């Protein structure tokens, strides 16, 4: 059956990031490397000060607004430094000088990376910490108590390493929400207007590494910006000041023109080919449902890592009975054309990332492989003879 499928390695890339890009976008990128139709130059050699690039930035911004139904009182910024830089920029902007602690949720590997950066700036309270259960689940509402005095609440919507995803919006309406959506941004609708700041690096669902999308509500910056010159946010270095990037229209310093152009192509694909985020979410959920069915119906041969209610539609993390089988699974999968199925070094096991650019046909291919692998190796499961 798998031999009849004509999917290439790009189409069978289950990597946790950078992730697979849609075929249509890859073809357009290939053409643009040689010649952007509107310009007649390679995208790799077009000036970031050109009118063409200014139009690219504007269209990316408008496309994201359309996809998220984002109000006009938000800025759409295309920054550098990945989510890692946002771990510092957020508290440097919102926490400095505050007496009440910011509130953070520690739900996995990447949300845990944000916490020590915030502690360097000011007081912090960890509202919930999942390390005691090995980050196998997310908190329920009755386990959370948020303070109305907090400068902001920070959490990650999707944990790529552990395969956990929030399927609701957390926090109080009177406290600014800040969310790291790096691994599920533009994979589904997200009620963006309920967040004061959203950030997401591109290399999961919307493009290659090098660009980070930040959505920030103007009112969030107003108090910090008040009384300063030129819209600067206090005494921050220009590169770490959201106001600098707003004023420069995401062109404060030399931006990654190529990466931003790819994001433009992906947003066009989401709007024109996929039909928007509700349709994209349905496709992503169909992929996740198929894979989790294989895991759940395997009589324990495959074991999902995350509690079922908190499973991610982006990253399915699972294990096999032993490490020898895990390595054999990876080797055989690679031989059939699949890549990126090894789990993160922090948790091991296996992980299939199901980002926007990965097709349902690719997941069907993986599911067929998993059925076949189990049939051939189930006798090695502990407890069976």
C-alpha positions in Angstrom: 0.0 0.0 0.0 2.7 2.5 1.0 4.6 1.7 -2.2 1.7 3.0 -4.2 1.7 6.4 -2.6 3.6 9.1 -4.5 4.6 11.5 -1.7 8.1 12.9 -1.7 10.2 13.6 1.3 9.1 17.2 1.6 5.5 16.0 1.8 6.5 13.5 4.5 8.3 15.9 6.9 6.8 15.4 10.4 9.5 17.6 12.0 8.7 19.6 15.0 10.2 22.7 13.3 11.1 24.0 10.9 8.0 22.2 9.6 6.7 21.3 6.1 5.5 24.0 3.8 2.7 23.6 1.3 3.7 22.3 -2.2 2.2 25.4 -3.8 4.3 27.7 -1.7 7.5 25.7 -2.3 7.0 26.0 -6.1 6.4 29.8 -5.7 9.5 30.1 -3.5 11.6 28.2 -6.1 10.5 30.6 -8.8 11.1 33.7 -6.6 14.7 32.6 -5.8 15.4 33.0 -9.5 12.9 35.8 -10.3 10.1 37.6 -8.4 7.6 38.2 -11.2 6.8 41.8 -10.1 10.4 42.8 -9.8 12.5 40.7 -12.2 15.1 40.1 -9.5 15.8 37.2 -7.1 14.0 37.6 -3.8 17.4 37.0 -2.2 18.7 40.2 -3.7 15.8 42.7 -3.3 16.4 45.6 -1.0 14.5 45.8 2.2 14.0 49.5 1.4 12.3 48.9 -1.9 8.6 49.8 -2.5 8.1 46.2 -3.4 9.1 45.0 0.1 7.1 47.7 1.8 4.1 46.3 -0.1 5.0 42.8 1.0 5.0 43.8 4.7 1.7 45.6 4.3 0.0 42.6 2.6 1.3 40.2 5.2 -0.2 42.5 7.9 -3.5 42.7 6.1 -3.7 39.0 5.4 -3.1 38.2 9.1 -5.8 40.7 10.0 -8.2 39.0 7.7 -7.4 35.6 8.9 -7.9 36.5 12.5 -10.5 39.1 12.1 -8.1 41.4 14.0 -9.3 44.8 15.0 -7.6 48.0 13.8 -6.3 48.8 17.3 -3.7 46.0 17.0 -0.3 46.4 15.4 1.1 43.5 13.3 4.9 43.4 13.6 7.4 41.1 11.8 10.4 40.9 14.1 13.5 38.8 14.5 14.9 36.8 17.4 12.3 34.1 17.5 10.1 33.4 20.5 13.3 33.4 22.6 13.6 37.2 22.2 10.0 37.7 23.1 10.7 35.9 26.4 12.7 39.0 27.3 10.9 41.7 25.4 7.6 41.0 27.0 8.7 41.5 30.7 11.1 44.3 29.7 8.1 46.2 28.3 5.3 45.2 30.7 7.0 44.2 34.0 9.7 46.7 34.7 8.9 48.9 37.7 5.7 46.9 38.7 5.2 45.8 42.3 2.6 43.1 41.6 4.1 39.9 40.0 3.3 38.9 36.5 1.6 35.5 36.3 3.0 32.6 34.2 1.9 29.1 33.6 4.6 26.4 33.4 3.0 23.7 31.2 6.1 22.3 29.4 9.5 22.8 27.9 8.9 26.1 26.0 6.7 27.9 28.6 9.5 26.9 31.1 12.0 28.8 28.9 10.1 32.1 29.3 10.0 32.1 33.1 13.7 32.6 34.0 13.9 35.5 31.5 11.0 37.2 33.2 12.5 36.7 36.6 15.5 38.8 35.5 13.2 41.7 35.1 10.7 41.6 38.0 8.5 39.7 40.3 6.8 36.6 38.9 4.2 34.1 40.2 3.9 30.7 38.7 0.1 30.1 38.7 0.4 26.4 37.9 3.4 24.1 37.4 3.0 20.8 35.5 6.5 19.4 36.2 5.1 17.3 39.1 3.1 15.2 36.6 5.8 15.2 34.0 3.9 17.7 31.8 1.4 15.1 30.7 -1.7 17.3 31.2 -2.8 20.9 31.5 -4.6 22.5 34.4 -8.4 22.5 34.8 -10.1 25.8 35.6 -10.6 24.9 39.2 -6.8 24.5 39.6 -6.2 28.1 38.5 -6.6 31.3 40.5 -5.6 34.5 38.7 -4.9 37.9 40.4 -6.7 41.0 39.2 -3.5 43.0 40.1 -1.1 41.1 37.8 0.5 43.2 35.1 -0.2 40.4 32.7 -0.7 36.7 32.3 1.6 34.7 30.1 1.1 31.2 28.8 1.9 29.0 25.8 -1.1 27.8 23.8 0.7 24.7 22.5 3.6 22.8 23.9 5.4 21.2 21.0 7.7 18.9 23.1 5.0 17.3 25.3 2.1 17.4 22.8 -0.2 19.6 24.9 -2.6 22.3 23.7 -5.1 24.6 25.4 -8.5 24.4 23.8 -9.8 27.4 25.6 -8.7 31.0 26.5 -7.3 31.4 30.0 -7.2 34.3 32.4 -9.2 37.3 33.4 -10.7 39.8 31.0 -9.3 42.7 33.1 -5.7 41.5 33.0 -3.7 41.6 29.8 -3.2 38.2 28.2 0.2 37.4 26.6 0.4 34.2 24.6 3.2 32.3 22.9 1.4 30.8 19.9 4.5 29.8 18.1 3.4 26.3 17.3 -0.3 26.7 16.5 -0.5 30.3 15.2 -2.8 30.4 12.1 -3.6 26.8 12.5 -7.0 27.6 13.9 -9.1 30.7 14.9 -7.9 32.0 18.3 -10.1 34.8 19.5 -7.2 37.2 19.0 -9.1 40.2 20.3 -9.1 38.6 23.8 -5.3 38.8 23.9 -3.2 41.9 24.5 -0.1 40.5 22.9 0.5 37.3 20.8 3.8 36.2 19.5 4.8 33.3 17.2 7.9 32.5 15.3 7.2 31.4 11.8 8.9 28.0 11.4 6.0 25.8 12.4 3.0 26.7 10.4 3.6 29.9 8.5 7.1 30.0 7.0 10.9 29.4 7.5 12.9 30.5 10.5 14.0 34.1 10.7 10.8 36.0 11.3 8.5 36.3 14.3 5.0 37.7 14.2 3.9 39.9 17.1 0.4 41.1 17.5 0.1 43.9 20.1 -2.9 45.9 21.2 -2.1 49.6 21.1 -3.7 50.2 24.5 -1.2 47.8 26.1 1.7 50.0 25.2 0.0 53.4 25.7 0.8 53.8 29.4 4.4 52.8 29.0 4.7 55.0 25.9 3.1 58.1 27.5 5.4 61.0 28.1 8.3 59.7 26.1 9.7 61.0 22.8 9.0 59.5 19.5 6.9 56.7 20.9 9.8 55.0 22.6 8.9 52.7 25.4 11.0 54.0 28.3 14.7 53.6 28.1 14.8 50.3 26.2 17.4 49.7 23.5 15.7 50.5 20.1 15.8 46.9 18.9 14.0 45.7 22.1 11.3 48.4 21.9 8.0 47.5 20.3 7.5 51.2 19.6 10.6 51.4 17.4 9.3 48.6 15.2 5.8 50.1 15.1 7.2 53.4 14.0 9.5 51.7 11.4 6.7 49.5 10.1 8.8 46.3 10.8 11.8 47.8 9.0 13.8 49.1 12.0 16.9 47.2 10.9 17.6 44.9 7.9 14.7 42.4 8.1 14.7 38.8 6.7 13.2 39.7 3.3 13.1 36.1 2.1 11.4 34.7 5.3 8.8 37.4 5.3 8.1 36.8 1.6 7.4 33.2 2.3 5.0 34.1 5.1 3.2 36.3 2.6 2.9 33.2 0.3 1.6 31.1 3.1 -1.0 33.6 4.2 -2.2 33.9 0.6 -2.4 30.1 0.5 -4.5 30.0 3.8 -6.9 32.6 2.4 -7.2 31.5 -1.2 -6.6 27.8 -1.2 -7.6 26.7 2.3 -10.5 29.0 2.7 -9.5 30.6 6.0 -8.7 29.4 9.5 -11.9 27.6 10.3 -11.4 25.4 7.3 -7.7 24.9 8.1 -8.6 24.0 11.7 -11.0 21.3 10.4 -8.3 19.8 8.2 -5.8 19.9 11.0 -8.2 18.2 13.4 -8.9 15.5 10.9 -5.2 14.7 10.7 -4.9 14.6 14.4 -8.0 12.5 14.9 -6.7 9.9 12.4 -3.3 9.6 14.1 -4.7 9.5 17.6 -7.1 6.7 16.5 -4.1 4.6 15.5 -2.5 5.2 18.8 -5.6 4.6 20.9 -6.6 1.4 19.1 -3.2 -0.2 19.2 -3.8 -2.2 22.4 -1.0 -0.3 24.2 1.6 -0.9 21.6 1.6 2.9 20.9 1.0 5.1 24.0 0.1 8.7 23.8 2.0 10.9 26.2 -0.6 13.6 26.8 -3.9 13.2 28.6 -6.6 12.8 25.9 -8.5 16.0 26.8 -5.3 18.1 26.4 -3.9 16.5 23.3 -2.4 18.8 20.7 -3.7 18.8 17.1 -0.2 20.0 16.1 2.2 17.6 17.8 1.2 14.0 18.6 3.8 12.6 21.1 3.8 8.9 21.8 6.0 6.0 22.8 6.7 2.4 21.9 7.3 -0.5 24.4 11.0 0.0 24.4 13.9 2.0 23.0 15.0 -0.7 20.6 11.6 -0.7 18.9 11.7 3.1 18.9 15.0 3.2 17.0 13.8 0.5 14.6 10.6 2.5 14.0 12.6 5.6 13.1 15.0 3.7 10.8 12.2 2.0 8.9 10.2 5.2 8.7 13.2 7.0 7.3 13.7 4.3 4.7 10.1 4.8 3.5 10.6 8.5 3.0 9.4 9.9 6.3 11.5 12.2 8.5 11.3 14.2 11.7 9.5 11.5 13.8 12.0 11.4 16.6 10.8 12.9 19.9 12.4 16.0 21.5 15.6 15.3 23.4 13.8 16.4 26.6 11.2 13.6 26.6 12.4 11.0 24.0 9.9 8.7 22.3 8.3 9.7 19.0 6.6 12.8 17.8 4.6 13.5 14.6 4.1 17.2 14.0 1.0 17.9 11.9 1.5 21.5 10.9 -0.6 23.4 8.2 1.7 22.4 5.4 1.4 18.6 6.0 -1.4 17.0 4.1 -4.0 14.4 5.2 -2.4 12.0 2.6 0.9 12.2 4.5 -0.8 11.3 7.8 -2.7 8.5 6.1 0.7 7.3 4.9 2.1 7.4 8.4 -1.0 5.7 9.8 -0.5 2.8 7.3 3.1 2.5 8.3 2.2 2.4 12.0 -0.4 -0.3 11.4 2.1 -2.4 9.5 4.9 -1.8 12.0 2.6 -2.9 14.9 1.5 -6.0 13.0 5.1 -7.1 12.5 6.3 -6.2 16.0 3.4 -6.5 18.5 4.7 -9.9 19.7 7.6 -8.0 21.2 5.3 -5.9 23.5 6.1 -6.6 27.2 3.6 -9.1 28.6 3.1 -11.0 25.4 4.7 -14.2 24.3 
